[in-house]
Amino acid sequence: MSETTEEGVSETVEGAGANGLSPAVLASVGSVALALYFYYVRGDKQRGQFVGLWPVTILGLASYFKLEEIRQALSASDE
């Protein structure tokens, strides 16, 4: 890789924050807590299972968008 490519990728990776707590991670943790609340506290097992599927979707979408951002940074550095 060239230096500009490495710089672009490192800037993109640094955008996630040093601790890795992006909004997607926080939303996923909140969704897990909400799913546990519905499942155990309220006794609504079906809703708890439904909400429990959200973290996977949230993190999958966040990964997709992050990969798109990296791809665009790499293609911009090639120009």
N, C-alpha and C positions, 0 to 999 in steps of 0.2 A: 504494500500500500504506500501511497505517497504521503508526504507530510501533511498536505492539506486534507486528505481523506481522513487521516488519523485524528487531526484536530477537530474536524466536523463530527466524527463519531464520538470523540471524547466530550465535546460540548453537549451532544445529545444525551449521552449517558449521565453527565453531571446535572442535566435538567431534572432528573428524577429525584435529586436530593441526596445528601450524604447518608441519610438514614433509610432511604427507600420508601418512605411513607407518602406515597402519592395519593391524590384524592380517590383513585380507584381502589387502592388497598384499604383506605379508611372506610369507603362505602362497603367493601366486602366484609370487613370486620363487623360493621354495623348490621349488615344483613344477616350474618351468622348469629349475632346477639338477638336480633329480632326473630329469627327462626327458632332459636332456643326458647325465647319468651312465648311465642305462639304454641310451640309443641308441649312444653312442660308446665308453664304457668297457666296459660289459658286453656290447655287441654285440647286445642284445635290442631290435631295431628296433621290433617290434610293441608291446612294453610302453612303450618310449620315446615312441612316437606317442600311445598311450593316455594316459599321464601328461601329455603335452604338451597335451592338451585340457582339463585341469583348470583352468589359470589363467583361461581365458575364462569357465568356469562359476563359479568363485569370485568373480571380479570382477563378473559379471552379477548374482549373488545379492547381493553387497554393495551394488551400485548400487540394486537393487530395495528392499532394506531401508532404505537411506539416503533414498530417495524417499518411502517409506512414513512414515518418521520426520518428514520435512519436511511431508508432507501432513497428518499428525496435528497437528503444531505449528501449521500454518496454520488447520486447522479448530478447534483449541482457542482460537486467538486471535480467531476470528470470534464465539465465544460470549460 
